[in-house]
Amino acid sequence: MSERHLLLAEAARPRRARAADAPQLARLMAAAFAADPVIDWIARQGPQRPHGLLRFFHDLLAMRAIPLGEVWTTVSGGAVVVWLPPGSTPGSTLASGGLAEQLRLLVVFLRLCGIPRLLRGQAVAEAMERHHPYGPHYHLAFIAVAPRLQGLGLGSALLEATLARIDETGSAAYLQNSNPRNTRLYERAGFASRGNIAPRHAPPLLSMWREGRTRLAGYDSSSLSQ
Ligand SMILES: CC(C)(COP(=O)(O)OP(=O)(O)OC[C@H]1O[C@@H](n2cnc3c(N)ncnc32)[C@H](O)[C@@H]1OP(=O)(O)O)[C@@H](O)C(=O)NCCC(=O)NCCS
């Protein structure tokens, strides 16, 4: 079996991320998102940018996403998908939540944006929250494949495997697409665009929705190792 086939087989059978995975997954996400247009627009400039990106992803994974139980990765760690399950609040804006939550998020955003770009970060976070759909759904917060492995099908395989599990629940799914290059990937997975929700002057941020699927008789999600 070629290396690509092994990696694809892994991505089709992901495992749930654990707290100890946060540092390695944060490195993967910081590398994958370094050239993302929206992240590039909000992230601080200068020599502190790589460290800011790393800390941002680490804190989101460790403090918020991994404890919710829907972060999935491949055995060799080359790809990750971060889902937030139904009922978990968007929690992305500095304008909501209690004081402790606001301070915690302010620190996370400060690391990513620095003071000069904090308002950009807040504008994007507020746009995301304002347009966040009501009703139960899984929220695809992030998906990332290590740069050297992109374009081999890993992202599609990981998306398909985790969506199959979501389909078992009949739940809808939602995402905000921060890179026009990804639109075809998400459309192939069944997402449809609901329009650009980016704040003024920001790169496009496409709201995308996937209706819940009826569970197929006899299907089971055994492709995901618990
Ligand atoms: C987006 C991403 C997860 C897709 O995973 P992947 O394994 O590279 O993608 P696949 O090989 O399964 O599918 C290819 C599709 O992914 C998209 N894509 C995005 N970036 C790509 C890249 N660098 N190389 C190849 N395809 C890419 C395209 O839609 C492509 O479809 P197309 O060939 O018809 O244009 C991955 O490229 C990545 O980590 N990109 C950087 C981070 C990012 O953009 N995350 C999502 C933010 S909304």
PDBQT file of the ligand as one rigid body, heavy atoms in Angstrom, charges set to zero:
ROOT
HETATM    1  C1  LIG A 301      -8.922  22.785   3.379  1.00  0.00    +0.000 C 
HETATM    2  C2  LIG A 301      -8.188  21.487   3.657  1.00  0.00    +0.000 C 
HETATM    3  C3  LIG A 301      -8.568  20.959   5.033  1.00  0.00    +0.000 C 
HETATM    4  C4  LIG A 301      -8.613  20.442   2.605  1.00  0.00    +0.000 C 
HETATM    5  O1  LIG A 301      -7.952  19.229   2.851  1.00  0.00    +0.000 OA
HETATM    6  P1  LIG A 301      -7.129  18.541   1.652  1.00  0.00    +0.000 P 
HETATM    7  O2  LIG A 301      -6.733  17.198   2.107  1.00  0.00    +0.000 OA
HETATM    8  O3  LIG A 301      -6.051  19.478   1.222  1.00  0.00    +0.000 OA
HETATM    9  O4  LIG A 301      -8.240  18.506   0.503  1.00  0.00    +0.000 OA
HETATM   10  P2  LIG A 301      -8.653  17.267  -0.434  1.00  0.00    +0.000 P 
HETATM   11  O5  LIG A 301      -7.434  16.787  -1.157  1.00  0.00    +0.000 OA
HETATM   12  O6  LIG A 301      -9.435  16.282   0.334  1.00  0.00    +0.000 OA
HETATM   13  O7  LIG A 301      -9.663  17.997  -1.399  1.00  0.00    +0.000 OA
HETATM   14  C5  LIG A 301      -9.204  18.946  -2.342  1.00  0.00    +0.000 C 
HETATM   15  C6  LIG A 301     -10.056  20.190  -2.194  1.00  0.00    +0.000 C 
HETATM   16  O8  LIG A 301      -9.674  20.931  -1.035  1.00  0.00    +0.000 OA
HETATM   17  C7  LIG A 301      -9.637  22.321  -1.348  1.00  0.00    +0.000 C 
HETATM   18  N1  LIG A 301      -8.265  22.805  -1.078  1.00  0.00    +0.000 N 
HETATM   19  C8  LIG A 301      -8.003  23.833  -0.247  1.00  0.00    +0.000 A 
HETATM   20  N2  LIG A 301      -6.717  24.028  -0.114  1.00  0.00    +0.000 NA
HETATM   21  C9  LIG A 301      -6.106  23.102  -0.879  1.00  0.00    +0.000 A 
HETATM   22  C10 LIG A 301      -4.746  22.821  -1.135  1.00  0.00    +0.000 A 
HETATM   23  N3  LIG A 301      -3.728  23.515  -0.584  1.00  0.00    +0.000 N 
HETATM   24  N4  LIG A 301      -4.450  21.793  -1.973  1.00  0.00    +0.000 NA
HETATM   25  C11 LIG A 301      -5.441  21.095  -2.530  1.00  0.00    +0.000 A 
HETATM   26  N5  LIG A 301      -6.769  21.308  -2.296  1.00  0.00    +0.000 NA
HETATM   27  C12 LIG A 301      -7.095  22.319  -1.485  1.00  0.00    +0.000 A 
HETATM   28  C13 LIG A 301     -10.125  22.490  -2.747  1.00  0.00    +0.000 C 
HETATM   29  O9  LIG A 301     -11.531  22.720  -2.676  1.00  0.00    +0.000 OA
HETATM   30  C14 LIG A 301      -9.870  21.127  -3.353  1.00  0.00    +0.000 C 
HETATM   31  O10 LIG A 301     -10.836  20.822  -4.344  1.00  0.00    +0.000 OA
HETATM   32  P3  LIG A 301     -10.498  21.031  -5.876  1.00  0.00    +0.000 P 
HETATM   33  O11 LIG A 301      -9.277  20.223  -6.126  1.00  0.00    +0.000 OA
HETATM   34  O12 LIG A 301     -11.707  20.561  -6.590  1.00  0.00    +0.000 OA
HETATM   35  O13 LIG A 301     -10.237  22.500  -6.046  1.00  0.00    +0.000 OA
HETATM   36  C15 LIG A 301      -6.629  21.676   3.594  1.00  0.00    +0.000 C 
HETATM   37  O14 LIG A 301      -6.252  22.023   2.252  1.00  0.00    +0.000 OA
HETATM   38  C16 LIG A 301      -6.117  22.742   4.546  1.00  0.00    +0.000 C 
HETATM   39  O15 LIG A 301      -5.753  22.420   5.671  1.00  0.00    +0.000 OA
HETATM   40  N6  LIG A 301      -6.058  24.001   4.093  1.00  0.00    +0.000 N 
HETATM   41  C17 LIG A 301      -5.576  25.107   4.934  1.00  0.00    +0.000 C 
HETATM   42  C18 LIG A 301      -6.525  25.390   6.109  1.00  0.00    +0.000 C 
HETATM   43  C19 LIG A 301      -7.934  25.669   5.643  1.00  0.00    +0.000 C 
HETATM   44  O16 LIG A 301      -8.165  26.335   4.634  1.00  0.00    +0.000 OA
HETATM   45  N7  LIG A 301      -8.900  25.145   6.412  1.00  0.00    +0.000 N 
HETATM   46  C20 LIG A 301     -10.327  25.359   6.176  1.00  0.00    +0.000 C 
HETATM   47  C21 LIG A 301     -10.756  26.775   6.457  1.00  0.00    +0.000 C 
HETATM   48  S1  LIG A 301     -12.453  27.064   6.027  1.00  0.00    +0.000 SA
ENDROOT
TORSDOF 0
